[in-house]
Amino acid sequence: MNLKQYFDDTDGFGVLVTSDDEGLVNGAVYGRPHVLDDGTLAFIMRHRRSYRNLRSNPHAAYVFIEKGEGYSGKRFYLTSIKESGDAAVIEALRRRKRPEKAEGTETEGVSVVYFSVDAIRPLVGDGDP
């Protein structure tokens, strides 16, 4: 599956599901991920619960629900592989530019987190690989 084309051509929204090292689950609405040339997915994440969960448990799921009638979309099973707090990287990836703020404040408490894709399944149904 060409992930870049899928996310460029498909409207919808997603929920990133993480859990901490004790198995306590969190779900948070996220936009479409950034897809790198090697198929890695990247999300800009504030340092909140999902981010903290990934620090102790690198596994996550991203459930993407396509816009339209019925239930279509994909479930992506992910593993966090690295992160960057580099302000230039964060700003380069932002799809929506923020209003001008004091130097550096728009990227404080924010990181880009990169994920490998372990499996892709349909939104509904088993679709077990």
C-alpha positions as CSV (number, residue, x, y, z in Angstrom):
1,M,0.0,0.0,0.0
2,N,1.3,3.5,-0.9
3,L,0.8,5.3,2.4
4,K,1.7,8.7,1.1
5,Q,-0.9,8.5,-1.7
6,Y,-3.5,7.0,0.7
7,F,-3.2,9.9,3.2
8,D,-2.9,12.5,0.5
9,D,-6.0,11.3,-1.4
10,T,-8.2,10.3,1.5
11,D,-10.2,12.6,3.8
12,G,-10.9,11.5,7.3
13,F,-9.6,11.7,10.8
14,G,-7.8,9.4,13.1
15,V,-7.4,8.3,16.7
16,L,-4.0,7.4,18.1
17,V,-4.3,4.8,20.8
18,T,-1.5,4.3,23.3
19,S,-1.0,2.7,26.6
20,D,1.5,3.1,29.4
21,D,3.8,0.4,30.8
22,E,0.9,-0.8,33.1
23,G,-1.6,-1.1,30.2
24,L,-3.6,2.0,31.0
25,V,-5.1,3.0,27.6
26,N,-5.5,6.5,26.1
27,G,-7.0,7.5,22.8
28,A,-6.6,10.9,21.2
29,V,-7.9,12.4,18.0
30,Y,-5.0,13.1,15.5
31,G,-5.0,14.4,12.0
32,R,-3.4,12.4,9.1
33,P,0.2,11.4,9.8
34,H,3.1,12.7,7.7
35,V,4.5,9.9,5.5
36,L,8.2,9.9,4.9
37,D,9.7,8.4,1.7
38,D,10.7,5.2,3.5
39,G,7.1,4.6,4.7
40,T,7.7,5.8,8.3
41,L,4.8,7.8,9.8
42,A,5.4,10.9,11.8
43,F,3.0,12.8,14.1
44,I,3.6,16.2,15.7
45,M,2.8,15.5,19.4
46,R,2.3,17.7,22.4
47,H,3.9,16.3,25.5
48,R,0.7,15.1,26.9
49,R,-0.7,11.6,27.9
50,S,-0.1,9.9,24.5
51,Y,3.4,11.2,24.3
52,R,4.2,10.1,27.9
53,N,2.7,6.6,27.2
54,L,5.0,6.2,24.2
55,R,8.0,6.9,26.5
56,S,7.3,3.8,28.5
57,N,5.6,1.6,25.8
58,P,6.5,2.2,22.2
59,H,3.5,0.4,20.7
60,A,0.5,2.2,19.4
61,A,-2.5,1.9,17.0
62,Y,-3.7,4.6,14.7
63,V,-7.3,4.1,13.6
64,F,-8.1,6.2,10.5
65,I,-11.8,6.7,9.7
66,E,-12.4,7.7,6.1
67,K,-14.9,10.5,5.5
68,G,-18.1,9.3,3.8
69,E,-21.0,6.9,4.3
70,G,-20.5,3.7,6.1
71,Y,-17.5,2.5,8.0
72,S,-14.3,2.5,6.0
73,G,-10.7,3.2,6.9
74,K,-7.7,1.4,8.2
75,R,-6.1,0.3,11.5
76,F,-2.3,0.9,11.6
77,Y,-0.3,-1.0,14.2
78,L,2.8,1.1,15.0
79,T,6.0,1.1,16.9
80,S,7.7,4.4,17.9
81,I,11.3,4.4,16.6
82,K,12.6,7.9,17.3
83,E,11.6,11.5,18.1
84,S,12.8,15.0,17.4
85,G,12.3,18.2,19.3
86,D,14.1,20.2,16.6
87,A,12.0,23.4,16.0
88,A,12.9,23.6,12.3
89,V,11.8,20.0,11.8
90,I,8.5,20.6,13.6
91,E,7.8,23.8,11.6
92,A,8.7,22.2,8.3
93,L,6.1,19.4,9.0
94,R,3.3,21.6,10.2
95,R,0.4,21.7,7.7
96,R,-1.2,24.7,9.3
97,K,1.1,27.6,10.1
98,R,0.6,29.1,13.5
99,P,0.2,32.9,14.1
100,E,3.4,34.6,15.0
101,K,4.4,34.0,18.6
102,A,7.5,34.7,20.6
103,E,10.6,33.0,19.2
104,G,10.6,29.2,20.1
105,T,7.3,29.2,22.0
106,E,5.3,27.4,19.3
107,T,7.5,24.3,19.6
108,E,8.0,24.2,23.4
109,G,6.6,20.9,24.8
110,V,6.2,19.5,21.3
111,S,8.0,16.7,19.4
112,V,7.8,14.9,16.1
113,V,7.5,11.2,16.9
114,Y,8.3,8.7,14.1
115,F,6.7,5.3,13.8
116,S,7.4,2.1,11.8
117,V,4.2,0.4,10.5
118,D,4.0,-3.1,11.8
119,A,0.7,-4.1,10.2
120,I,-2.3,-2.6,8.4
121,R,-5.8,-4.0,8.7
122,P,-9.2,-2.8,7.5
123,L,-11.3,-0.6,9.8
124,V,-14.0,-3.2,10.1
125,G,-13.6,-6.9,10.0
126,D,-10.8,-9.3,10.8
127,G,-8.4,-8.7,7.9
128,D,-5.8,-10.5,9.9
129,P,-2.6,-10.7,7.8
